[in-house]
């Protein structure tokens, strides 16, 4: 199997992991705040990665990292899993999964822009057309949400999500050429858990009230989204770069939206579905450029 094909398969695996994880997270947030859900999820995955690091000897690689690499990894983790996911979870809680993911799927557009500005990557006309489709998709989705009287706050959270995620992706790509994929994925999770610990005291009572069912859902979300999904994505970026991996993983809106309609019983909306199709079309154009 050649490198490109492996990168594509890993990107698809990542998209499926994130898609299923979104449903589990939504189920976990019925009676809990976004920060509480994220604290528990990140603590679970940090422990899982720490165990694997100890078994596989990845701590040696961490100790050999430079202070700059450690700092960039910490910043990447905060943009991806503390700041970005805070916006994402709140958007899902306010608007639902199927109305949030078409907007948040625009993160490849931002990732490509940063790659162009900071890593010297090229942008051709096909990417521009794909970007236009994604922007139009966001406009259409917003129009559908206005008709449903969806809170503007949720829409703003959804718009801020891909911006934060894209900054995490571009910093992660810089590191992926210097650090093994598994070490980088796990280190980012542990740094994210460290960063979100500033909220621990404030939310300790709510964390203590998490039920066994919520904990099971969060464990599943952590494994699917942050272990399977994130490792697959980091490895894909190390193989083919974020300009290819990020757009492919953005098919997860289809997975998330379908699952949300089937499992969460979120009512479909014609404009939401049209925006979803346009967003995915734009992602496909960008990924095949």
ChimeraX attribute file (.defattr): number of C-alpha atoms within 10 A of each C-alpha:
attribute: neighborCount
match mode: 1-to-1
recipient: residues
	/A:1	5
	/A:2	6
	/A:3	10
	/A:4	15
	/A:5	13
	/A:6	15
	/A:7	24
	/A:8	21
	/A:9	17
	/A:10	26
	/A:11	30
	/A:12	22
	/A:13	23
	/A:14	31
	/A:15	29
	/A:16	24
	/A:17	25
	/A:18	28
	/A:19	29
	/A:20	20
	/A:21	24
	/A:22	27
	/A:23	23
	/A:24	22
	/A:25	26
	/A:26	22
	/A:27	18
	/A:28	23
	/A:29	20
	/A:30	11
	/A:31	12
	/A:32	16
	/A:33	17
	/A:34	22
	/A:35	23
	/A:36	22
	/A:37	23
	/A:38	23
	/A:39	24
	/A:40	20
	/A:41	24
	/A:42	26
	/A:43	19
	/A:44	22
	/A:45	24
	/A:46	24
	/A:47	15
	/A:48	17
	/A:49	21
	/A:50	17
	/A:51	12
	/A:52	16
	/A:53	19
	/A:54	11
	/A:55	10
	/A:56	11
	/A:57	12
	/A:58	19
	/A:59	15
	/A:60	12
	/A:61	13
	/A:62	17
	/A:63	10
	/A:64	11
	/A:65	13
	/A:66	9
	/A:67	10
	/A:68	9
	/A:69	17
	/A:70	19
	/A:71	13
	/A:72	17
	/A:73	23
	/A:74	23
	/A:75	19
	/A:76	27
	/A:77	29
	/A:78	25
	/A:79	23
	/A:80	25
	/A:81	26
	/A:82	24
	/A:83	19
	/A:84	23
	/A:85	23
	/A:86	20
	/A:87	25
	/A:88	27
	/A:89	27
	/A:90	23
	/A:91	28
	/A:92	24
	/A:93	20
	/A:94	18
	/A:95	22
	/A:96	21
	/A:97	27
	/A:98	27
	/A:99	33
	/A:100	30
	/A:101	29
	/A:102	32
	/A:103	30
	/A:104	25
	/A:105	29
	/A:106	30
	/A:107	25
	/A:108	30
	/A:109	26
	/A:110	20
	/A:111	25
	/A:112	26
	/A:113	19
	/A:114	19
	/A:115	24
	/A:116	14
	/A:117	11
	/A:118	11
	/A:119	13
	/A:120	10
	/A:121	12
	/A:122	12
	/A:123	15
	/A:124	9
	/A:125	11
	/A:126	16
	/A:127	21
	/A:128	16
	/A:129	16
	/A:130	24
	/A:131	23
	/A:132	16
	/A:133	22
	/A:134	28
	/A:135	19
	/A:136	16
	/A:137	28
	/A:138	26
	/A:139	15
	/A:140	22
	/A:141	25
	/A:142	22
	/A:143	16
	/A:144	20
	/A:145	20
	/A:146	13
	/A:147	10
	/A:148	11
	/A:149	9
	/A:150	17
	/A:151	13
	/A:152	15
	/A:153	13
	/A:154	22
	/A:155	26
	/A:156	13
	/A:157	23
	/A:158	30
	/A:159	21
	/A:160	20
	/A:161	29
	/A:162	27
	/A:163	20
	/A:164	24
	/A:165	27
	/A:166	27
	/A:167	23
	/A:168	25
	/A:169	28
	/A:170	24
	/A:171	21
	/A:172	27
	/A:173	20
	/A:174	20
	/A:175	20
	/A:176	22
	/A:177	13
	/A:178	12
	/A:179	18
	/A:180	16
	/A:181	23
	/A:182	20
	/A:183	23
	/A:184	23
	/A:185	25
	/A:186	24
	/A:187	23
	/A:188	27
	/A:189	32
	/A:190	21
	/A:191	23
	/A:192	27
	/A:193	25
	/A:194	18
	/A:195	19
	/A:196	20
	/A:197	15
	/A:198	11
	/A:199	12
	/A:200	15
	/A:201	9
	/A:202	12
	/A:203	15
	/A:204	12
	/A:205	11
	/A:206	15
	/A:207	19
	/A:208	9
	/A:209	11
	/A:210	16
	/A:211	11
	/A:212	9
	/A:213	11
	/A:214	20
	/A:215	17
	/A:216	13
	/A:217	20
	/A:218	27
	/A:219	21
	/A:220	20
	/A:221	28
	/A:222	28
	/A:223	20
	/A:224	23
	/A:225	27
	/A:226	28
	/A:227	24
	/A:228	19
	/A:229	27
	/A:230	28
	/A:231	22
	/A:232	26
	/A:233	30
	/A:234	28
	/A:235	23
	/A:236	30
	/A:237	27
	/A:238	22
	/A:239	21
	/A:240	18
	/A:241	21
	/A:242	24
	/A:243	26
	/A:244	22
	/A:245	28
	/A:246	30
	/A:247	25
	/A:248	26
	/A:249	28
	/A:250	30
	/A:251	26
	/A:252	24
	/A:253	28
	/A:254	22
	/A:255	20
	/A:256	25
	/A:257	27
	/A:258	18
	/A:259	19
	/A:260	23
	/A:261	14
	/A:262	11
	/A:263	11
	/A:264	17
	/A:265	10
	/A:266	17
	/A:267	11
	/A:268	14
	/A:269	16
	/A:270	11
	/A:271	19
	/A:272	24
	/A:273	20
	/A:274	15
	/A:275	27
	/A:276	27
	/A:277	19
	/A:278	22
	/A:279	32
	/A:280	25
	/A:281	19
	/A:282	29
	/A:283	28
	/A:284	18
	/A:285	19
	/A:286	26
	/A:287	21
	/A:288	12
	/A:289	14
